[in-house]
Amino acid sequence: MSFNAMWTSTALLALAVATAAVAAEPDLTANRWSIVEMDGKRVGKPATITFTRIRWLGMNTACGPLSGWYRRSGTTLRIHIIGDALYSGSYGSPCDGIDYQLLLGRVRTCQADGGGFILLGKDDKPIARLVEKK
């Protein structure tokens, strides 16, 4: 086998391995996500979040719409929600006591979980679980 043929084969193999590794993990910006769990509790009323490629995010919750920005590098993820929800997150509100702004502000990392993501805080404590919205 010539040097060029061997180099080409090695390069193609490396590209295939890298592509498979990237394809195995979902992309935050590829989908609209349903938030199914916050702070270890099932979310009773529908909530969705969308991440854009320009680092903005939009949410729809029972409390009203929220928006903000995020920064991601590898597994590190920081979220900042702008303003506050239409209603407070207190008991009896449409939010069922979930303070999305506070909780998502605590996110420090994310990890793939099947076809979705788990957003983790300090000491790898789960903050939110996202699944692909169907």
FIPA-710645 format. One record per residue (C-alpha): x, y, z; residue in three letters; residue number from 0. Coordinates in steps of 0.2 Angstrom, whole numbers, plus 5000, padded with zeros to 4 digits. Last residue first. Layout:
BEGIN
<pt><x>X</x><y>Y</y><z>Z</z><type>ALA</type><seq>NUM</seq></pt>
...
// end
This chain:
BEGIN
<pt><x>4786</x><y>5079</y><z>5097</z><type>LYS</type><seq>133</seq></pt>
<pt><x>4797</x><y>5090</y><z>5109</z><type>LYS</type><seq>132</seq></pt>
<pt><x>4813</x><y>5082</y><z>5112</z><type>GLU</type><seq>131</seq></pt>
<pt><x>4816</x><y>5079</y><z>5130</z><type>VAL</type><seq>130</seq></pt>
<pt><x>4824</x><y>5090</y><z>5143</z><type>LEU</type><seq>129</seq></pt>
<pt><x>4827</x><y>5086</y><z>5161</z><type>ARG</type><seq>128</seq></pt>
<pt><x>4831</x><y>5101</y><z>5173</z><type>ALA</type><seq>127</seq></pt>
<pt><x>4841</x><y>5105</y><z>5189</z><type>ILE</type><seq>126</seq></pt>
<pt><x>4850</x><y>5088</y><z>5192</z><type>PRO</type><seq>125</seq></pt>
<pt><x>4864</x><y>5090</y><z>5206</z><type>LYS</type><seq>124</seq></pt>
<pt><x>4881</x><y>5088</y><z>5198</z><type>ASP</type><seq>123</seq></pt>
<pt><x>4890</x><y>5096</y><z>5213</z><type>ASP</type><seq>122</seq></pt>
<pt><x>4883</x><y>5113</y><z>5208</z><type>LYS</type><seq>121</seq></pt>
<pt><x>4870</x><y>5113</y><z>5194</z><type>GLY</type><seq>120</seq></pt>
<pt><x>4865</x><y>5100</y><z>5181</z><type>LEU</type><seq>119</seq></pt>
<pt><x>4855</x><y>5101</y><z>5165</z><type>LEU</type><seq>118</seq></pt>
<pt><x>4850</x><y>5084</y><z>5159</z><type>ILE</type><seq>117</seq></pt>
<pt><x>4848</x><y>5082</y><z>5141</z><type>PHE</type><seq>116</seq></pt>
<pt><x>4838</x><y>5073</y><z>5128</z><type>GLY</type><seq>115</seq></pt>
<pt><x>4838</x><y>5059</y><z>5115</z><type>GLY</type><seq>114</seq></pt>
<pt><x>4846</x><y>5047</y><z>5128</z><type>GLY</type><seq>113</seq></pt>
<pt><x>4853</x><y>5058</y><z>5142</z><type>ASP</type><seq>112</seq></pt>
<pt><x>4866</x><y>5070</y><z>5135</z><type>ALA</type><seq>111</seq></pt>
<pt><x>4875</x><y>5080</y><z>5148</z><type>GLN</type><seq>110</seq></pt>
<pt><x>4873</x><y>5098</y><z>5154</z><type>CYS</type><seq>109</seq></pt>
<pt><x>4884</x><y>5109</y><z>5165</z><type>THR</type><seq>108</seq></pt>
<pt><x>4882</x><y>5124</y><z>5177</z><type>ARG</type><seq>107</seq></pt>
<pt><x>4864</x><y>5127</y><z>5178</z><type>VAL</type><seq>106</seq></pt>
<pt><x>4859</x><y>5138</y><z>5193</z><type>ARG</type><seq>105</seq></pt>
<pt><x>4851</x><y>5152</y><z>5183</z><type>GLY</type><seq>104</seq></pt>
<pt><x>4839</x><y>5139</y><z>5176</z><type>LEU</type><seq>103</seq></pt>
<pt><x>4833</x><y>5136</y><z>5194</z><type>LEU</type><seq>102</seq></pt>
<pt><x>4831</x><y>5155</y><z>5198</z><type>LEU</type><seq>101</seq></pt>
<pt><x>4822</x><y>5160</y><z>5182</z><type>GLN</type><seq>100</seq></pt>
<pt><x>4811</x><y>5144</y><z>5181</z><type>TYR</type><seq>99</seq></pt>
<pt><x>4804</x><y>5147</y><z>5198</z><type>ASP</type><seq>98</seq></pt>
<pt><x>4793</x><y>5132</y><z>5200</z><type>ILE</type><seq>97</seq></pt>
<pt><x>4779</x><y>5134</y><z>5213</z><type>GLY</type><seq>96</seq></pt>
<pt><x>4765</x><y>5127</y><z>5202</z><type>ASP</type><seq>95</seq></pt>
<pt><x>4769</x><y>5139</y><z>5189</z><type>CYS</type><seq>94</seq></pt>
<pt><x>4751</x><y>5144</y><z>5187</z><type>PRO</type><seq>93</seq></pt>
<pt><x>4752</x><y>5152</y><z>5204</z><type>SER</type><seq>92</seq></pt>
<pt><x>4746</x><y>5143</y><z>5219</z><type>GLY</type><seq>91</seq></pt>
<pt><x>4763</x><y>5142</y><z>5228</z><type>TYR</type><seq>90</seq></pt>
<pt><x>4775</x><y>5155</y><z>5222</z><type>SER</type><seq>89</seq></pt>
<pt><x>4783</x><y>5156</y><z>5206</z><type>GLY</type><seq>88</seq></pt>
<pt><x>4777</x><y>5174</y><z>5202</z><type>SER</type><seq>87</seq></pt>
<pt><x>4767</x><y>5177</y><z>5187</z><type>TYR</type><seq>86</seq></pt>
<pt><x>4771</x><y>5185</y><z>5171</z><type>LEU</type><seq>85</seq></pt>
<pt><x>4789</x><y>5177</y><z>5172</z><type>ALA</type><seq>84</seq></pt>
<pt><x>4803</x><y>5188</y><z>5177</z><type>ASP</type><seq>83</seq></pt>
<pt><x>4816</x><y>5198</y><z>5168</z><type>GLY</type><seq>82</seq></pt>
<pt><x>4830</x><y>5191</y><z>5157</z><type>ILE</type><seq>81</seq></pt>
<pt><x>4834</x><y>5172</y><z>5160</z><type>ILE</type><seq>80</seq></pt>
<pt><x>4853</x><y>5169</y><z>5161</z><type>HIS</type><seq>79</seq></pt>
<pt><x>4859</x><y>5151</y><z>5157</z><type>ILE</type><seq>78</seq></pt>
<pt><x>4877</x><y>5144</y><z>5159</z><type>ARG</type><seq>77</seq></pt>
<pt><x>4882</x><y>5128</y><z>5151</z><type>LEU</type><seq>76</seq></pt>
<pt><x>4899</x><y>5118</y><z>5152</z><type>THR</type><seq>75</seq></pt>
<pt><x>4898</x><y>5101</y><z>5144</z><type>THR</type><seq>74</seq></pt>
<pt><x>4908</x><y>5107</y><z>5129</z><type>GLY</type><seq>73</seq></pt>
<pt><x>4907</x><y>5126</y><z>5129</z><type>SER</type><seq>72</seq></pt>
<pt><x>4890</x><y>5133</y><z>5131</z><type>ARG</type><seq>71</seq></pt>
<pt><x>4884</x><y>5151</y><z>5134</z><type>ARG</type><seq>70</seq></pt>
<pt><x>4866</x><y>5155</y><z>5136</z><type>TYR</type><seq>69</seq></pt>
<pt><x>4854</x><y>5170</y><z>5133</z><type>TRP</type><seq>68</seq></pt>
<pt><x>4837</x><y>5175</y><z>5139</z><type>GLY</type><seq>67</seq></pt>
<pt><x>4819</x><y>5173</y><z>5136</z><type>SER</type><seq>66</seq></pt>
<pt><x>4803</x><y>5169</y><z>5146</z><type>LEU</type><seq>65</seq></pt>
<pt><x>4785</x><y>5167</y><z>5140</z><type>PRO</type><seq>64</seq></pt>
<pt><x>4771</x><y>5165</y><z>5153</z><type>GLY</type><seq>63</seq></pt>
<pt><x>4769</x><y>5157</y><z>5169</z><type>CYS</type><seq>62</seq></pt>
<pt><x>4762</x><y>5141</y><z>5162</z><type>ALA</type><seq>61</seq></pt>
<pt><x>4778</x><y>5140</y><z>5152</z><type>THR</type><seq>60</seq></pt>
<pt><x>4785</x><y>5145</y><z>5135</z><type>ASN</type><seq>59</seq></pt>
<pt><x>4803</x><y>5148</y><z>5134</z><type>MET</type><seq>58</seq></pt>
<pt><x>4815</x><y>5156</y><z>5122</z><type>GLY</type><seq>57</seq></pt>
<pt><x>4834</x><y>5155</y><z>5121</z><type>LEU</type><seq>56</seq></pt>
<pt><x>4848</x><y>5166</y><z>5113</z><type>TRP</type><seq>55</seq></pt>
<pt><x>4865</x><y>5159</y><z>5110</z><type>ARG</type><seq>54</seq></pt>
<pt><x>4866</x><y>5164</y><z>5091</z><type>ILE</type><seq>53</seq></pt>
<pt><x>4863</x><y>5146</y><z>5087</z><type>ARG</type><seq>52</seq></pt>
<pt><x>4846</x><y>5146</y><z>5095</z><type>THR</type><seq>51</seq></pt>
<pt><x>4841</x><y>5137</y><z>5110</z><type>PHE</type><seq>50</seq></pt>
<pt><x>4822</x><y>5133</y><z>5112</z><type>THR</type><seq>49</seq></pt>
<pt><x>4813</x><y>5129</y><z>5128</z><type>ILE</type><seq>48</seq></pt>
<pt><x>4796</x><y>5121</y><z>5132</z><type>THR</type><seq>47</seq></pt>
<pt><x>4785</x><y>5120</y><z>5147</z><type>ALA</type><seq>46</seq></pt>
<pt><x>4768</x><y>5110</y><z>5148</z><type>PRO</type><seq>45</seq></pt>
<pt><x>4760</x><y>5110</y><z>5165</z><type>LYS</type><seq>44</seq></pt>
<pt><x>4764</x><y>5096</y><z>5178</z><type>GLY</type><seq>43</seq></pt>
<pt><x>4783</x><y>5098</y><z>5177</z><type>VAL</type><seq>42</seq></pt>
<pt><x>4789</x><y>5082</y><z>5186</z><type>ARG</type><seq>41</seq></pt>
<pt><x>4799</x><y>5086</y><z>5202</z><type>LYS</type><seq>40</seq></pt>
<pt><x>4818</x><y>5084</y><z>5204</z><type>GLY</type><seq>39</seq></pt>
<pt><x>4823</x><y>5102</y><z>5203</z><type>ASP</type><seq>38</seq></pt>
<pt><x>4813</x><y>5104</y><z>5187</z><type>MET</type><seq>37</seq></pt>
<pt><x>4807</x><y>5089</y><z>5176</z><type>GLU</type><seq>36</seq></pt>
<pt><x>4798</x><y>5087</y><z>5159</z><type>VAL</type><seq>35</seq></pt>
<pt><x>4805</x><y>5103</y><z>5151</z><type>ILE</type><seq>34</seq></pt>
<pt><x>4800</x><y>5100</y><z>5132</z><type>SER</type><seq>33</seq></pt>
<pt><x>4814</x><y>5104</y><z>5120</z><type>TRP</type><seq>32</seq></pt>
<pt><x>4813</x><y>5112</y><z>5103</z><type>ARG</type><seq>31</seq></pt>
<pt><x>4826</x><y>5104</y><z>5093</z><type>ASN</type><seq>30</seq></pt>
<pt><x>4843</x><y>5106</y><z>5084</z><type>ALA</type><seq>29</seq></pt>
<pt><x>4850</x><y>5120</y><z>5095</z><type>THR</type><seq>28</seq></pt>
<pt><x>4854</x><y>5109</y><z>5110</z><type>LEU</type><seq>27</seq></pt>
<pt><x>4862</x><y>5096</y><z>5098</z><type>ASP</type><seq>26</seq></pt>
<pt><x>4860</x><y>5078</y><z>5102</z><type>PRO</type><seq>25</seq></pt>
<pt><x>4875</x><y>5067</y><z>5106</z><type>GLU</type><seq>24</seq></pt>
<pt><x>4878</x><y>5052</y><z>5095</z><type>ALA</type><seq>23</seq></pt>
<pt><x>4881</x><y>5062</y><z>5079</z><type>ALA</type><seq>22</seq></pt>
<pt><x>4896</x><y>5070</y><z>5086</z><type>VAL</type><seq>21</seq></pt>
<pt><x>4904</x><y>5053</y><z>5090</z><type>ALA</type><seq>20</seq></pt>
<pt><x>4899</x><y>5046</y><z>5074</z><type>ALA</type><seq>19</seq></pt>
<pt><x>4907</x><y>5061</y><z>5064</z><type>THR</type><seq>18</seq></pt>
<pt><x>4923</x><y>5059</y><z>5074</z><type>ALA</type><seq>17</seq></pt>
<pt><x>4925</x><y>5041</y><z>5070</z><type>VAL</type><seq>16</seq></pt>
<pt><x>4921</x><y>5043</y><z>5052</z><type>ALA</type><seq>15</seq></pt>
<pt><x>4933</x><y>5057</y><z>5050</z><type>LEU</type><seq>14</seq></pt>
<pt><x>4947</x><y>5047</y><z>5059</z><type>ALA</type><seq>13</seq></pt>
<pt><x>4943</x><y>5032</y><z>5047</z><type>LEU</type><seq>12</seq></pt>
<pt><x>4944</x><y>5044</y><z>5032</z><type>LEU</type><seq>11</seq></pt>
<pt><x>4961</x><y>5051</y><z>5037</z><type>ALA</type><seq>10</seq></pt>
<pt><x>4968</x><y>5034</y><z>5040</z><type>THR</type><seq>9</seq></pt>
<pt><x>4962</x><y>5028</y><z>5023</z><type>SER</type><seq>8</seq></pt>
<pt><x>4969</x><y>5043</y><z>5015</z><type>THR</type><seq>7</seq></pt>
<pt><x>4986</x><y>5042</y><z>5024</z><type>TRP</type><seq>6</seq></pt>
<pt><x>4987</x><y>5023</y><z>5019</z><type>MET</type><seq>5</seq></pt>
<pt><x>4983</x><y>5027</y><z>5000</z><type>ALA</type><seq>4</seq></pt>
<pt><x>4996</x><y>5041</y><z>5000</z><type>ASN</type><seq>3</seq></pt>
<pt><x>5010</x><y>5031</y><z>5008</z><type>PHE</type><seq>2</seq></pt>
<pt><x>5007</x><y>5017</y><z>4995</z><type>SER</type><seq>1</seq></pt>
<pt><x>5000</x><y>5000</y><z>5000</z><type>MET</type><seq>0</seq></pt>
// end
